Structure formats: structure tokens, C-alpha cells
Amino acid sequence: MIVLHGHGGFELLSPDLDKEEQETLLFNASRILKSRGYPSAAGLLEQVPFDIYSGSNDFNDEFSLLFAQIPLAEYEELRRINEDDEGKLAFRVIAQVISEIGPYIRFIACDLSHEPPDVKWQRIVSKRAEHDRGGQHKKLPVAVCALVNEVLAGSHATLNTLFMNAGAPGDPPELSHATKWKTWLLRASDDPNTDSYLVLGRILEEFMEVEPPDNTGLFSWFGHEFASAKELWHAKKQRLESVLQKYGLRYLRGGRITETGTGLASEALAQALEENDFDTIEVEFRRALQTVADDPGAAITAGCAILEALFKSYLEQKEIELPSKYPTSERSALI
């Protein structure tokens, strides 16, 4: 609601006059405004569907007010008018003249006529709900959980603290090292109220980003022997990255797990396509994401085609005609 004249709060009650009395009053108020040199104020009374209502406030004062419920275009127009001194004067003299020949007008206000959501908005809401549901309940592959169980090292107390600080749900499982951490990760994966990607990323952050001291010695893991702790760490890290990639996941610096092909730039483009109603391009974009890991070359080709389609769609919206063939320099200038 926009208050165009008056100060303080008010409560809108009921119509103050019957329709015939109201129109007679507003018509004569318009005549007076014109005769006194306020044509803009008179025009507002003629163009805006104002009604006269009785009103009250927290002090139980009784007064009348001029109120209109209007579409968006008119609502914004009245807001702009009321932002300058001439507009404020127009609403003030309207209140003064109506109060002079009719009920006392303390406020003039307008509110927006609400419209039901259109098809595009409903589609956006639906996609957002699907995204939210997916973000709350992302399943972790069993193979990833099992490998994390093998990669992590430390006492029960140390790893219990790590998992709890990462947001793993529930109490630590009463199990041995051999299955405990896999079981706890799978519990997080099955919990609809836990973001299992977030939990996994936090658990792996220190391991993935902090190199161990280069201690020499004989270390064995999965039937292989390594000459130093750092060499063993590199082998574990590469194995973990490989398994994550196999299941369409990857670790990002800062303790984040994301799906392959859905980094920040991809997510931003996906959101732009959804918000701007490029349905056909969005389908091709999703299809291209699926090939990023298995066939990067095809993904790049698809990405070029998507950009070309996006630019063409934009130019069509701007009603810019393009020849079927044009030099590279012209193409660059247009883009």
C-alpha cells in the first residue's frame, strides 16, 4: 500500500457513502479543483477509481479516506507522481477540497490489485521446489562411503569429533573402524533432513587440502607399498577423486562436493536459462552437462551450440535481423 496523503497508520473500515453520493461529491470536487487552477489534481480524481471509506486508528479516531485498489501500471504511476512536490501538492488539495464540501479526508492511499501467478511463475516455483528437495536429500554412493572409510585415519575419538562437527546425524555407530565411518555416512545419505554432500565435503576438507609431513618409511594400502606418508596420501587422494568422478561428483576447495559439470558458472547459467524462459536451450544445456565427464569434446561442442542459440534468441527478442551469413568481425560486434 502507498499512502499518498496523510501521516500515521490507519485501518480501512467500510464505504462511507453510497455510490451515487460518492460520484456526485467527486464530480463537484473535480470542478472546484479545475476552477482553482489545479487541473492535474482534477485529472487524478477523474482517472483513478477512488472510493471514500470510513477509517480509524489506534486512538479510535474517526475519519474518512480516499482509497483505490488498482493494477500494477497505475499503482507504479501514482508512486512516481507522489515522489515529486507537484504530485504531493495535487493529493493535498484533493483532500482539502473534498473535506470542504464533504467528509473530512485524513488519508489518500492506494493498494495493488493482486493477480494470480501466471504459467511462467508457476513453472519457476515448481523447479525451485524440485531443486530444494534435491538439495536437502542427496544420496551418496555406497562405493564413495566405503572408500572414505578406508582413507580416513585417526582414533575413534578424533573421527567421532570430525563427523559430528561436519553435521553427521545421530550418535556415533557402535562399530569397529572397518565399517563405522561408512555406516555413519550412509545414515547421513538416507536422512532427508541432512545435506549429505555438505557433510561429506566437511569430512574430507582437511584430508584433501593438507599435505602430510614427508615422513619416510614403508606404508601399505590396498596391497600396494609406498615409500613415504606423502606418497601414500597422493595415492589415496587420487583414488578418492577417481571414485567421486565415476559417480558424477567432485571435490572443490573449501570442503564442497558438487555434481560434475555444475560448478558456479554452470549453476549461474542454469538459473538464467530458467528465469528467462529459454526452454529449448535449457534442455540442451542439461544434456551437455551429462557429457562433461565422459566426453569433454562433445560437451564443448554442445556448449558452443548453446551459446549460439542463446545469442540468436536474444537478438530475436530485441528484433535485430541477421543475414544468414556474415563475417566474423560482424558477428563479434553483434554479440
PyMOL commands that set and color helices and strands:
alter all, ss='L'
color gray80, all
select helices_A, chain A and resi 19-35+39-47+72-81+85-101+119-136+142-151+156-166+177-190+196-209+229-246+264-275+279-289+296-317+328-334
alter helices_A, ss='H'
color red, helices_A
select strands_A, chain A and resi 2-5+11-15+51-56+63-70+105-112+216-221+224-228+249-252+256-259
alter strands_A, ss='S'
color yellow, strands_A
deselect
rebuild
show_as cartoon
